[in-house]
C-alpha cells in the first residue's frame, strides 16, 4: 500500500518510510552531527533528502544508501545535491562498510533515520564493523533507544543493551514527536550518538561467545543464572568471579558479561 505525499512522491510501507519534515528537529540533528568538509559521511535511508541537503551543504561529497529506486533517482537528479552524492541503491543490510571505508581512505561517520522494522538487526550488523566507524548518529524508535541505554536492574535492560554498550558509548540527543514526520508514525523517535569504545579486552576476546551468553541469559530472563547459563557455567564457575548463581540476567553488568565471556574462553 502507498500513501501520497508532497511533490508526487509516495511512501512505501514495506520499507518503513517516514520522512522528517520539521526544520527545528532537522537543524538540531545537523548541529549534533557537526559534519566537517574533509570527513566521510554516509547516510542510511536519505528519503527525500531532509537531512541530506543540510549535511551536503557542508561537504564536498556525501554517500547515501537508499533501497527505494525512485528516491535514489530523485536524489541523483537533484541539480544542486546530486553531483555531491555517492549513491548506493541497495538494502543497507547488504552494504559493505569496510570495503567502502578502505576505498575512500577514511573512517565512516554514519547517520540516518533507521527503518523501525530493521533497526535492531541493522545495529547488530553495524557493530561488526566498528573498526571502520568514527561515530554514528541514528534515529530509532524511542523504546529502542531506551533499551540501548538501559542499566542493569532496569526493565529495558537486555541483550541489545549489553552488546551495544560493549561496543559503544551511547548518548541520547533529542526525542522527536510523530508530528515531525510525514506520514506520522505511531511512536516517538530518539536521535542517539554512538561512539566506539576503546576495547579493554585482549585480542582473544570473542564477541560471538559474548553474544551467545547474553542470548541464553536473556531468553530466560526470569530464571536464575544457575539455570539460564547451565550450558555454559556451573555455580562454582560463577562464584569464582564473584557472580551469585541466584542472580538473573538483568542483574549483571556489561563488564560482568565480559568477565563471563573471558571465563568461558579460559576453561
C-alpha positions in Angstrom: 0.0 0.0 0.0 1.2 3.6 -0.8 0.3 6.9 0.7 0.6 10.1 -1.5 2.8 12.8 -0.1 4.1 16.1 -1.4 5.7 16.6 -4.8 4.0 13.4 -6.2 6.2 11.0 -4.2 4.8 8.0 -2.3 5.6 6.3 0.9 6.3 2.6 0.7 5.2 1.0 3.9 7.3 -2.2 3.3 10.4 0.0 3.6 9.2 1.6 6.9 9.4 5.1 5.3 8.6 8.1 7.5 10.1 11.4 6.2 11.3 14.0 8.7 9.8 17.4 7.8 10.2 19.7 10.8 13.0 22.2 10.3 13.7 22.7 14.1 14.5 19.0 14.5 16.4 18.8 11.3 18.6 21.7 12.4 19.1 20.2 15.9 20.2 16.9 14.3 22.6 18.5 11.9 24.2 20.6 14.7 24.6 17.4 16.7 26.3 15.6 13.8 28.5 18.7 13.1 29.9 17.5 9.8 33.3 18.7 8.6 34.1 19.0 4.9 37.0 16.6 4.9 35.1 13.8 6.6 33.5 10.7 5.1 29.8 10.7 6.0 27.3 8.0 5.0 23.5 8.4 5.3 21.2 5.5 5.8 17.9 6.0 4.1 18.1 9.6 2.9 14.5 9.5 1.6 13.6 12.9 0.1 16.8 14.5 1.5 15.7 16.5 4.5 19.0 15.8 6.3 20.9 15.1 3.1 20.5 18.7 1.9 21.7 20.3 5.2 24.6 17.9 5.6 25.5 18.0 1.9 25.8 21.8 2.1 28.8 21.3 4.5 30.6 18.6 2.5 32.3 18.1 -0.8 30.9 14.6 -1.1 28.3 12.6 0.8 27.5 8.9 0.5 23.9 7.6 0.8 22.3 4.2 0.8 18.7 4.1 -0.3 16.7 1.0 -1.0 13.9 2.8 -2.9 15.0 3.1 -6.5 12.6 6.1 -7.1 14.1 8.0 -4.2 17.6 7.2 -5.3 16.8 8.5 -8.8 15.1 11.6 -7.3 18.3 12.4 -5.3 20.6 11.7 -8.3 18.6 14.1 -10.4 18.7 17.0 -7.9 20.7 19.7 -9.7 22.4 21.0 -6.5 22.7 17.9 -4.3 23.0 15.2 -7.0 26.6 16.0 -8.1 27.8 15.7 -4.5 26.3 12.3 -3.8 27.7 8.8 -4.0 24.5 6.9 -4.2 24.1 3.2 -3.4 20.7 1.9 -4.4 20.5 -1.2 -2.2 19.4 -2.7 1.1 21.6 -1.3 3.9 21.8 -4.8 5.5 23.9 -5.8 2.4 26.2 -2.8 2.4 30.0 -3.5 2.7 31.0 -0.8 5.2 34.6 -1.9 5.5 35.3 -2.1 1.8 33.8 1.4 1.2 35.8 2.9 4.1 39.0 1.4 2.8 38.4 2.5 -0.7 37.8 6.1 0.5 40.7 6.0 2.9 38.7 7.4 5.8 36.7 6.1 8.8 32.9 6.4 8.3 30.6 8.7 10.1 27.1 7.2 9.8 23.8 8.9 10.3 20.2 8.4 9.4 16.6 7.6 10.3 16.6 3.8 10.7 13.5 2.0 9.5 11.8 0.6 12.6 11.4 -2.8 11.1 15.1 -3.4 10.7 16.6 -1.2 13.4 17.8 -4.0 15.7 19.3 -6.3 13.1 20.9 -3.3 11.5 22.5 -2.2 14.8 24.0 -5.7 15.2 25.3 -5.5 11.7 26.9 -2.2 12.3 28.6 -3.5 15.5 30.5 -5.9 13.3 32.2 -3.0 11.6 33.3 -0.8 14.5 36.9 -0.9 13.3 36.0 1.4 10.3 33.4 3.7 12.1 34.2 7.0 13.7 30.7 7.6 15.1 27.0 7.0 14.4 24.1 9.4 14.8 21.0 7.3 14.4 17.3 7.9 14.8 15.5 5.0 16.3 12.2 4.3 18.0 12.1 5.8 21.5 11.7 2.4 23.0 14.7 1.1 21.2 16.8 4.0 22.5 15.6 3.1 26.0 16.9 -0.4 25.5 20.2 0.8 24.2 21.0 3.0 27.2 19.4 0.9 29.9 21.3 0.0 33.0 21.3 -3.3 35.0 18.1 -3.6 37.0 16.1 -1.6 34.5 13.1 -3.3 32.8 14.5 -2.2 29.4 17.9 -3.8 30.1 18.5 -6.7 27.8 20.8 -8.4 25.2 20.7 -5.3 23.0 21.8 -3.1 25.9 24.8 -5.3 26.7 26.0 -5.7 23.2 25.5 -2.1 22.3 27.3 -0.8 25.4 30.1 -3.3 24.9 30.8 -1.7 21.5 29.8 1.9 22.1 29.3 4.8 24.5 25.7 5.8 23.8 24.1 9.2 24.4 20.5 10.3 23.6 20.5 13.6 21.7 16.9 14.6 21.1 13.4 12.9 21.1 11.2 13.7 18.1 7.4 13.6 18.1 5.4 11.8 15.4 4.0 15.1 14.0 7.5 16.0 12.9 7.3 13.3 10.2 5.2 12.6 7.1 3.4 10.2 7.4 3.3 10.4 11.2 4.4 7.2 12.8 2.6 5.9 15.9 5.7 6.2 18.1 8.2 8.9 19.2 11.7 8.7 17.8 15.1 9.4 19.5 18.3 10.5 17.9 21.2 8.8 19.6 25.0 9.2 19.3 27.1 6.1 19.4 30.9 6.4 19.9 33.0 3.3 19.5 34.6 2.3 22.8 38.3 1.5 23.1 38.1 -2.2 23.9 39.9 -3.1 27.1 39.8 -6.8 26.4 42.7 -8.6 24.6 42.6 -9.9 21.0 41.4 -13.3 22.2 38.2 -11.9 23.5 35.3 -13.4 21.4 32.2 -11.3 20.8 30.5 -14.4 19.4 30.7 -16.0 22.8 29.5 -12.8 24.5 26.5 -12.8 22.1 25.8 -16.5 22.9 26.0 -16.0 26.6 23.7 -12.9 26.6 21.2 -14.7 24.3 21.0 -17.6 26.7 20.7 -15.4 29.7 18.0 -13.0 28.4 16.0 -15.6 26.6 15.1 -17.0 30.0 15.4 -13.7 31.9 13.2 -14.8 34.8 15.3 -17.8 35.6 18.4 -17.5 37.8 21.8 -17.6 36.1 22.4 -21.1 37.6 19.6 -22.3 35.3 19.7 -20.0 32.3 23.5 -20.4 31.8 23.7 -24.0 32.9 25.1 -25.0 29.4 28.0 -22.6 30.0 28.8 -22.5 33.7 28.4 -24.3 36.9 27.6 -22.4 40.1 31.2 -22.9 41.1 32.4 -21.1 37.9 30.0 -18.2 38.6 31.2 -17.8 42.2 34.8 -17.9 41.0 34.3 -14.4 39.5 32.0 -13.2 42.3 28.7 -13.6 40.5 26.0 -15.2 42.5 24.2 -18.1 40.7 20.9 -16.8 42.2 21.1 -13.5 40.2 19.1 -13.0 37.0 20.1 -11.8 33.6 19.1 -8.2 34.2 21.2 -8.0 37.4 24.5 -8.5 35.5 26.6 -5.5 34.2 28.2 -5.3 30.8 31.6 -5.7 32.4 30.4 -8.9 34.2 29.1 -10.3 31.0 32.6 -9.7 29.5 34.1 -11.4 32.5 31.8 -14.4 31.9 33.0 -14.5 28.3 36.6 -14.5 29.3 35.9 -17.2 31.9 34.3 -19.4 29.2 37.3 -18.9 26.9 39.7 -19.9 29.8 38.1 -23.2 30.7 
